[in-house]
Amino acid sequence: MRSRGVLWLGLATLLAGCNLAPDYKVPATPSVTAFKDEGIWTTATPQDSLPRGAWWEIYGDATLNGLESQIEGGNPTLAEALARYDAAQGFLTEAQSGLFPQLSVGGHADTDRQSANRPLRSTSQPTYYGDNLAAAAVSWDLDLWGRVRNEVAAGKAEAQSAFADVAAVRLSLEVRLANEYLELRGLDAQAKLLGDTVTVYDKANKLTNYRHEQGIASGLDVGRSQTQLSATQAQLADVLARRALVEHAIASLVGTPASNFSIGPAVIALKVPNIPTGMPSTLLQRRPDVAAAERLVAASNAGIGVARAAFFPDLSLSALIGFQNTGSNPLFTAPNAFWALGPTAALTVFDAGLHEGGLAVAKAQNATATAAYRATVLKAFQDVEDNLALLNQLASEADAQSTAVTSAVRTENLALALYQNGALNFLDVVVAQTTALEAQQTQIGIITRRLEASVGLIGAIGGGWSASQVPDMAQVSTGKPT
């Protein structure tokens, strides 16, 4: 018996290194040597980097900093992602348990009554008797073909993917909140401009009415003046309505009911920061969504090994030991002992294509994960180039628009002065004022878009995140990912 046990142990040791999963390699993706749309507002200097975690502090706005800090504890979408990560850790723990022997103990103490008509019952057997049992069982799947090890590898990769997913969700929420806040401040600037304009137009309207009363201005001028004033008041109401919706969106992002949340209006001159983009070759290490997609490819690759192992016999070792009596003798005595020891093998001979189908599914899932990874990589480079193009082209647009605003305001002032001196009709004043207002509104919009493009670029390059933050998962952590 001892020789047989040594033989089985040696065979298990010999086959334990067998692994039917394909050798894993990160899927190949197109390489990029430089970002083509870099300009004066970005830098590729490798040693420059965004601050870890609180990247939004680069804008120097205390209100924005306070709002961003509330996402971690208040946003339900982030809480959902954290719960998925906890579940992935639990699945990994389940898979890891298969690497070790399983021990179970049990027993019972029964009083039984047997039927008088029981087949083969002798007259000497009692009608009532006790049945006492205590036993322990040990079983261990030898995992000859790497099924359990590949399940663990898949569970580890999926947990790492869930970890990176948390970072991706967090970054997405941070970027969205920053953009909402910048839009809010842009609307505040629009509201301030329109409010000031309404004041000016109201004075001009009163002046036109006075001139009409004095017989200097026509009723046509009065109509134009009132139309201009009312239209601007309507624009102001529309901006305030849009601001309310943005404020409500911010409330939801920080986990607060919109009814209990408000941000005071303020016109703040935020500067567009110079953002270090780093080298394109390192972009894939700085995007949490890319890391999550790559880990899913690794998990599906291990899944092929699990599917292949199903074609081979499953061998396990088991042992059972215990004591049993009918209640008439002490339980733990040698005559009452029983035990069993030996290997168990199981092999499916015919399954009507069940295992072939499972392998086909595993391969298809791997192909799907690989394609999704490549799509994520391409989207990562697109995101960077999109925001680089916006950031740098909007800088040129802002310079041109600033010149346009200066010229439009000068024309407006000149037209109004000429009208007051009777040298110009009111239609020319209306055109000049409308042009000046539109130019200033466009300027505010460009400033807001530039700031939003800078936030988008920060999100596109990973917001200071690094793939090195993904845990090894050798020992499952119960902490929350950061």
C-alpha positions in Angstrom: 0.0 0.0 0.0 2.9 2.3 0.8 4.5 1.6 -2.5 1.3 2.3 -4.3 0.9 5.6 -2.6 4.4 6.6 -3.5 3.7 5.7 -7.1 0.6 7.8 -7.2 2.4 10.8 -5.6 5.2 10.5 -8.0 2.9 10.4 -11.0 0.9 13.4 -9.7 4.2 15.4 -9.2 5.3 14.5 -12.7 2.1 15.7 -14.3 1.4 18.7 -12.0 3.4 21.0 -14.3 1.1 20.3 -17.3 -0.7 23.4 -18.6 -3.0 23.3 -21.6 -3.4 27.0 -21.9 -1.6 28.8 -24.8 1.5 30.7 -23.9 0.2 34.2 -23.2 1.5 37.2 -25.0 0.0 40.7 -24.9 -1.7 41.2 -28.3 0.3 43.3 -30.8 -1.0 46.8 -31.4 0.2 49.6 -33.8 3.1 51.5 -32.4 3.3 55.3 -32.4 6.5 57.3 -32.2 5.1 60.8 -31.6 1.8 62.6 -31.1 1.2 64.5 -34.3 -0.9 67.3 -32.8 1.4 68.4 -30.0 1.8 72.1 -29.7 2.7 74.9 -27.3 0.1 73.8 -24.8 1.5 70.3 -24.3 4.9 68.9 -23.7 6.3 65.4 -24.2 9.1 65.7 -21.8 9.3 62.3 -20.1 10.3 63.5 -16.7 7.3 65.8 -16.4 4.2 64.1 -15.1 0.8 64.9 -13.7 0.3 64.7 -9.9 -0.9 61.3 -8.8 -4.5 61.2 -7.9 -5.6 64.8 -7.5 -4.7 66.0 -11.0 -7.4 68.6 -11.0 -5.4 70.7 -8.5 -3.4 71.8 -11.6 -6.3 74.3 -12.2 -5.9 75.9 -8.8 -9.7 76.2 -8.0 -10.7 75.5 -4.4 -14.3 74.8 -5.3 -13.3 72.2 -7.9 -10.9 70.6 -5.5 -13.7 70.3 -2.9 -16.2 68.8 -5.4 -13.7 66.2 -6.7 -12.9 65.0 -3.2 -16.6 64.1 -2.7 -16.7 61.6 -5.6 -14.9 58.9 -3.6 -17.4 58.6 -0.9 -20.6 59.8 -2.6 -20.8 58.6 -6.2 -22.9 55.4 -6.6 -21.3 54.5 -9.9 -17.9 54.3 -8.3 -19.4 52.3 -5.4 -20.8 49.9 -8.0 -17.4 49.4 -9.6 -15.8 48.8 -6.2 -18.4 46.2 -5.4 -17.6 44.4 -8.7 -13.9 44.4 -7.7 -14.9 42.9 -4.3 -16.8 40.2 -6.2 -13.8 39.5 -8.4 -11.6 39.1 -5.3 -14.2 36.6 -4.0 -14.2 34.6 -7.2 -10.4 34.5 -7.1 -10.5 33.2 -3.5 -12.9 30.5 -4.6 -10.6 29.5 -7.5 -7.5 29.5 -5.2 -9.2 27.1 -2.8 -9.0 24.4 -5.5 -5.2 24.3 -5.2 -5.4 22.8 -1.7 -6.8 19.7 -0.1 -10.4 20.0 1.1 -11.1 18.8 4.7 -14.5 18.1 6.0 -15.7 16.6 9.3 -19.1 15.4 10.3 -21.1 13.0 12.4 -24.5 12.1 13.8 -26.1 10.4 16.8 -29.3 8.8 15.8 -31.9 6.5 17.4 -33.4 4.3 14.7 -36.4 2.0 14.4 -36.3 -0.7 11.7 -39.4 -2.3 10.1 -40.4 -5.8 11.2 -40.9 -6.6 7.6 -37.4 -5.4 6.5 -36.0 -7.9 4.0 -33.4 -10.3 5.4 -34.0 -9.1 9.0 -33.1 -11.7 11.5 -35.0 -12.3 14.7 -32.0 -11.4 16.8 -31.9 -7.8 15.4 -33.4 -5.2 17.7 -36.3 -3.1 16.6 -34.7 0.0 18.2 -31.0 0.8 18.0 -28.5 3.7 18.1 -26.4 4.8 15.2 -23.4 7.0 16.2 -20.9 8.2 13.7 -17.9 10.6 13.6 -15.8 10.9 10.5 -13.3 13.1 8.6 -12.7 13.2 4.9 -9.9 14.7 2.9 -9.9 15.2 -0.9 -7.4 16.8 -3.3 -7.8 17.4 -7.0 -4.3 16.6 -8.4 -4.9 19.1 -11.3 -2.8 17.1 -13.7 -3.9 19.2 -16.7 -3.8 22.6 -15.1 -7.6 23.2 -15.0 -7.5 24.6 -11.5 -4.4 26.5 -12.1 -5.9 28.1 -15.2 -9.0 28.9 -13.2 -6.8 30.7 -10.7 -4.9 32.5 -13.5 -8.2 33.6 -15.0 -9.6 34.7 -11.7 -6.4 36.7 -10.9 -6.5 38.4 -14.3 -10.2 39.2 -13.9 -9.6 40.7 -10.5 -6.8 42.8 -11.9 -9.1 43.9 -14.7 -11.8 44.8 -12.1 -9.2 46.8 -10.2 -8.3 48.7 -13.4 -12.0 49.2 -14.1 -12.4 51.0 -10.8 -9.6 53.3 -11.7 -11.1 53.9 -15.2 -14.5 54.6 -13.7 -13.0 57.0 -11.1 -11.0 58.8 -13.8 -14.1 59.1 -16.0 -16.2 60.5 -13.2 -13.4 63.0 -12.2 -13.1 64.2 -15.8 -16.9 64.5 -16.2 -17.2 66.5 -13.0 -14.3 68.8 -14.0 -16.0 69.4 -17.4 -19.4 70.0 -15.8 -17.8 72.5 -13.4 -16.0 74.3 -16.2 -19.2 74.5 -18.2 -20.9 75.9 -15.1 -18.3 78.6 -14.8 -18.6 79.3 -18.5 -22.3 79.8 -18.1 -21.7 82.1 -15.1 -19.5 84.2 -17.4 -22.2 84.1 -20.1 -24.8 85.2 -17.5 -22.6 88.0 -16.3 -22.1 89.3 -19.8 -25.8 89.0 -20.7 -26.8 90.7 -17.4 -24.5 93.6 -18.1 -25.7 93.8 -21.6 -29.4 93.8 -20.5 -28.5 96.8 -18.3 -26.9 98.6 -21.2 -29.7 97.8 -23.6 -32.3 98.9 -21.1 -30.6 102.3 -20.9 -30.4 102.5 -24.6 -34.1 101.5 -24.9 -35.0 104.3 -22.4 -32.9 106.7 -24.4 -34.6 105.7 -27.6 -38.1 106.1 -26.1 -37.1 109.5 -24.8 -35.8 110.5 -28.3 -39.1 109.2 -29.7 -41.1 111.3 -27.3 -39.1 114.3 -28.3 -39.7 113.6 -32.0 -36.1 112.8 -32.7 -36.3 109.0 -33.1 -38.9 107.0 -35.1 -41.2 104.4 -33.8 -39.1 101.9 -35.9 -36.2 102.7 -33.6 -38.3 102.1 -30.5 -39.4 98.7 -31.9 -35.9 97.6 -32.7 -34.6 98.7 -29.3 -37.3 96.9 -27.4 -36.8 93.7 -29.5 -33.1 93.8 -28.8 -33.6 94.2 -25.1 -36.3 91.4 -24.9 -34.2 89.0 -26.9 -31.2 89.5 -24.7 -33.4 89.0 -21.6 -34.6 85.7 -23.1 -31.0 84.6 -23.7 -30.2 85.3 -20.1 -33.1 83.2 -18.9 -32.0 80.4 -21.2 -28.4 80.5 -19.8 -29.7 80.4 -16.2 -31.8 77.4 -17.1 -28.9 75.6 -18.6 -26.8 76.5 -15.5 -29.4 74.9 -13.3 -29.2 71.6 -15.2 -25.4 71.6 -15.0 -25.6 72.2 -11.3 -28.0 69.3 -10.9 -25.7 67.1 -12.8 -22.8 68.0 -10.5 -25.0 67.2 -7.5 -25.6 63.7 -8.8 -21.9 63.2 -9.5 -20.9 64.0 -5.9 -23.8 61.9 -4.5 -26.1 64.7 -3.2 -29.7 65.2 -4.1 -30.1 68.2 -6.4 -32.6 69.8 -4.1 -30.0 70.1 -1.3 -27.1 71.3 -3.5 -26.0 74.6 -4.9 -22.9 76.4 -6.2 -22.8 80.1 -6.0 -22.3 82.0 -9.3 -18.8 83.3 -9.9 -16.8 84.5 -12.8 -13.3 82.9 -12.4 -10.5 83.4 -14.9 -9.0 79.9 -15.0 -5.8 79.4 -17.0 -5.3 76.5 -19.4 -2.4 74.5 -18.0 0.6 73.2 -20.0 0.0 69.4 -19.8 2.8 66.9 -20.0 1.6 64.2 -22.4 4.7 61.9 -22.0 5.8 59.6 -24.7 3.3 57.7 -26.9 5.1 54.5 -26.2 4.1 54.7 -22.5 0.5 55.7 -23.1 -0.8 52.2 -22.9 0.8 51.9 -19.4 -1.1 55.1 -18.3 -4.6 54.2 -19.3 -6.6 52.1 -16.8 -9.2 51.1 -19.4 -6.3 49.7 -21.6 -5.0 47.8 -18.6 -8.5 46.4 -17.8 -8.9 45.2 -21.4 -5.5 43.6 -21.5 -6.2 41.6 -18.3 -9.4 40.3 -19.8 -7.4 38.9 -22.7 -5.1 37.1 -20.2 -8.2 35.8 -18.4 -9.7 34.4 -21.6 -6.4 32.9 -22.6 -6.4 30.9 -19.3 -10.0 30.0 -20.1 -8.8 28.1 -23.1 -6.7 25.9 -20.8 -9.7 25.2 -18.6 -11.7 24.2 -21.6 -8.9 21.9 -22.9 -8.5 20.2 -19.6 -12.1 19.0 -19.7 -11.0 16.5 -22.5 -8.7 14.6 -20.0 -9.3 12.5 -17.0 -9.9 14.2 -13.7 -7.8 12.5 -11.0 -8.1 13.2 -7.3 -6.9 11.6 -4.0 -9.3 11.1 -1.2 -9.2 9.7 2.4 -11.9 8.9 4.8 -11.6 7.9 8.5 -14.1 7.7 11.3 -15.8 5.6 14.0 -19.3 4.2 14.1 -21.3 2.0 16.5 -24.8 1.2 17.3 -24.7 2.8 20.7 -23.8 -0.3 22.7 -20.0 0.4 22.8 -17.8 3.4 23.3 -17.5 5.2 19.9 -13.8 5.9 19.7 -12.4 2.4 20.0 -10.4 0.4 17.4 -13.1 -2.1 16.5 -15.5 0.8 15.6 -13.0 2.4 13.2 -13.4 2.5 9.5 -11.3 4.2 6.8 -10.8 4.4 3.0 -7.9 5.7 1.0 -7.2 5.9 -2.7 -7.4 7.8 -6.0 -10.5 8.6 -8.0 -10.5 9.1 -11.7 -13.3 10.3 -14.0 -13.4 10.7 -17.7 -16.3 11.6 -20.0 -16.4 9.1 -22.8 -19.3 10.7 -24.8 -20.8 14.1 -24.4 -22.3 14.8 -27.8 -19.9 17.8 -28.4 -20.2 19.4 -25.0 -16.5 19.8 -24.5 -15.8 20.8 -28.1 -18.4 23.5 -27.8 -16.9 24.7 -24.6 -13.5 24.9 -26.2 -14.9 26.8 -29.2 -16.6 29.3 -26.8 -13.4 29.8 -24.9 -11.4 30.5 -28.1 -14.1 32.9 -29.3 -14.1 34.7 -26.0 -10.3 35.1 -26.3 -10.7 36.5 -29.9 -13.4 38.9 -28.6 -11.3 40.1 -25.7 -8.3 40.5 -28.1 -10.3 42.6 -30.5 -11.8 44.7 -27.7 -8.2 45.3 -26.4 -7.0 46.5 -29.8 -10.1 48.7 -30.1 -9.4 50.2 -26.7 -5.8 50.9 -27.7 -6.9 52.6 -30.9 -9.4 54.7 -28.9 -6.7 55.7 -26.5 -4.5 57.2 -29.2 -7.6 58.8 -30.8 -8.6 60.4 -27.5 -5.1 61.9 -27.1 -4.9 63.2 -30.7 -8.5 64.6 -30.5 -7.8 66.7 -27.4 -4.4 67.7 -28.6 -5.9 69.0 -31.8 -8.7 70.8 -29.9 -6.3 72.3 -27.4 -3.9 73.7 -29.8 -6.3 74.8 -32.6 -8.5 76.5 -30.0 -5.5 78.5 -28.8 -5.2 80.0 -32.3 -8.9 80.5 -32.4 -8.9 82.3 -29.0 -6.2 84.7 -30.2 -8.2 85.6 -33.3 -11.4 85.9 -31.4 -9.8 88.3 -28.9 -9.0 90.6 -31.7 -12.5 90.3 -33.0 -14.0 91.2 -29.6 -11.8 94.3 -29.3 -12.8 95.5 -32.8 -16.5 94.7 -32.2 -16.6 96.6 -28.8 -14.8 99.6 -30.4 -17.4 99.6 -33.3 -20.3 99.3 -30.8 -19.1 102.3 -28.7 -18.5 104.4 -31.9 -21.9 103.6 -33.3 -23.7 104.5 -30.1 -21.8 107.8 -29.8 -22.7 108.7 -33.4 -26.3 107.8 -32.8 -26.5 110.0 -29.8 -25.2 112.9 -31.9 -27.7 112.2 -34.6 -25.1 111.0 -37.1 -26.3 107.4 -37.4 -29.6 105.6 -37.5 -30.5 103.1 -34.7 -30.3 100.1 -37.1 -26.6 100.5 -37.3 -26.4 100.7 -33.5 -28.4 97.4 -33.2 -26.1 95.7 -35.7 -23.0 96.9 -33.9 -24.3 95.9 -30.5 -25.5 92.5 -31.6 -22.1 91.8 -33.3 -20.2 92.8 -30.1 -22.4 90.6 -27.9 -22.0 87.6 -30.2 -18.3 88.1 -30.4 -18.0 88.2 -26.6 -20.2 85.1 -26.2 -18.1 83.3 -28.7 -15.0 84.3 -26.8 -16.4 82.8 -23.6 -17.4 79.7 -25.4 -13.9 79.2 -26.8 -12.3 79.7 -23.4 -14.6 77.1 -21.9 -13.9 74.7 -24.7 -10.1 75.1 -24.3 -10.4 74.3 -20.6 -12.6 71.3 -21.3 -10.1 70.1 -23.9 -7.3 70.3 -21.4 -9.4 68.2 -19.0 -10.1 65.8 -21.8 -6.4 65.5 -22.6 -5.6 64.7 -18.9 -8.2 62.0 -19.0 -6.9 60.7 -22.3 -3.4 60.2 -20.9 -4.6 58.5 -17.8 -4.8 61.3 -15.3 -1.5 60.4 -13.6 -2.4 56.7 -13.3 0.0 53.9 -14.0 -0.3 50.2 -14.7 2.2 49.6 -12.0 -0.6 50.2 -9.5 -2.4 47.0 -10.5 -1.9 44.6 -7.6 -0.1 41.2 -8.1 -3.1 39.5 -6.5 -0.9 36.7 -5.2 -2.6 37.3 -1.9 -6.1 38.8 -2.3 -6.2 42.2 -0.7 -9.4 43.4 1.0 -8.4 47.1 0.5 -10.0 49.4 -1.9 -8.1 50.3 -5.1 -6.9 53.8 -5.6 
